[in-house]
């Protein structure tokens, strides 16, 4: 499952759920890349977006977390990942 996450909420170890392009449409970071602090900083500096999709294994989430995420409470989810 992929979730759309603001760049400021990205953390080391998360995995991109799609390719991220720079402002000119060139590949910046490929899908399935595990994020590091360096890559996160690169995304913040060069990507033409404020959010990216990350992969989340559904078996790591409980129903309450999904409901909270839908209600805009992303912090609990980010603590679980």
One Martini backbone bead per residue (centre of mass of N, CA, C, O) as a GRO file, in nm:
protein
   81
    1UNK     BB    1   0.098   0.035   0.021
    2UNK     BB    2   0.035   0.377  -0.051
    3UNK     BB    3   0.149   0.693   0.086
    4UNK     BB    4   0.095   1.030   0.129
    5UNK     BB    5   0.384   1.235   0.206
    6UNK     BB    6   0.535   1.475   0.345
    7UNK     BB    7   0.856   1.573   0.340
    8UNK     BB    8   0.873   1.649   0.655
    9UNK     BB    9   0.786   1.325   0.727
   10UNK     BB   10   1.034   1.198   0.651
   11UNK     BB   11   1.225   0.887   0.695
   12UNK     BB   12   1.446   0.683   0.773
   13UNK     BB   13   1.366   0.378   0.579
   14UNK     BB   14   1.188   0.456   0.384
   15UNK     BB   15   0.979   0.376   0.092
   16UNK     BB   16   0.931   0.433  -0.223
   17UNK     BB   17   0.624   0.430  -0.436
   18UNK     BB   18   0.774   0.628  -0.643
   19UNK     BB   19   0.879   0.826  -0.865
   20UNK     BB   20   1.105   1.110  -0.861
   21UNK     BB   21   1.103   1.432  -0.989
   22UNK     BB   22   1.217   1.695  -1.116
   23UNK     BB   23   1.144   2.011  -1.246
   24UNK     BB   24   1.231   1.872  -1.548
   25UNK     BB   25   1.155   1.543  -1.537
   26UNK     BB   26   1.378   1.404  -1.390
   27UNK     BB   27   1.525   1.159  -1.233
   28UNK     BB   28   1.589   1.144  -0.882
   29UNK     BB   29   1.407   0.900  -0.753
   30UNK     BB   30   1.340   0.575  -0.716
   31UNK     BB   31   1.156   0.332  -0.685
   32UNK     BB   32   1.234   0.149  -0.387
   33UNK     BB   33   1.381   0.355  -0.223
   34UNK     BB   34   1.575   0.397   0.047
   35UNK     BB   35   1.579   0.624   0.285
   36UNK     BB   36   1.781   0.903   0.354
   37UNK     BB   37   1.899   1.193   0.453
   38UNK     BB   38   2.018   1.268   0.178
   39UNK     BB   39   1.763   1.210   0.007
   40UNK     BB   40   1.568   1.395   0.154
   41UNK     BB   41   1.725   1.656   0.094
   42UNK     BB   42   1.707   1.626  -0.213
   43UNK     BB   43   1.401   1.639  -0.234
   44UNK     BB   44   1.367   1.922  -0.103
   45UNK     BB   45   1.553   2.072  -0.318
   46UNK     BB   46   1.465   1.927  -0.626
   47UNK     BB   47   1.181   1.884  -0.613
   48UNK     BB   48   0.837   1.948  -0.748
   49UNK     BB   49   0.744   1.867  -0.449
   50UNK     BB   50   0.570   1.802  -0.118
   51UNK     BB   51   0.507   1.498  -0.202
   52UNK     BB   52   0.516   1.140  -0.129
   53UNK     BB   53   0.534   0.806  -0.185
   54UNK     BB   54   0.493   0.537   0.041
   55UNK     BB   55   0.563   0.231   0.171
   56UNK     BB   56   0.315   0.006   0.320
   57UNK     BB   57   0.251  -0.245   0.531
   58UNK     BB   58  -0.055  -0.353   0.622
   59UNK     BB   59   0.037  -0.549   0.866
   60UNK     BB   60   0.146  -0.283   1.041
   61UNK     BB   61  -0.154  -0.209   1.057
   62UNK     BB   62  -0.423  -0.074   1.203
   63UNK     BB   63  -0.734   0.046   1.189
   64UNK     BB   64  -0.686   0.299   1.359
   65UNK     BB   65  -0.456   0.414   1.187
   66UNK     BB   66  -0.620   0.449   0.928
   67UNK     BB   67  -0.828   0.642   1.044
   68UNK     BB   68  -0.630   0.859   1.140
   69UNK     BB   69  -0.512   0.918   0.864
   70UNK     BB   70  -0.780   1.010   0.733
   71UNK     BB   71  -0.790   1.244   0.976
   72UNK     BB   72  -0.475   1.362   0.988
   73UNK     BB   73  -0.306   1.143   1.181
   74UNK     BB   74   0.027   1.075   1.113
   75UNK     BB   75   0.208   1.033   1.365
   76UNK     BB   76   0.143   0.735   1.442
   77UNK     BB   77   0.241   0.609   1.183
   78UNK     BB   78   0.539   0.713   1.192
   79UNK     BB   79   0.606   0.554   1.457
   80UNK     BB   80   0.561   0.259   1.324
   81UNK     BB   81   0.794   0.276   1.084
   0.00000   0.00000   0.00000
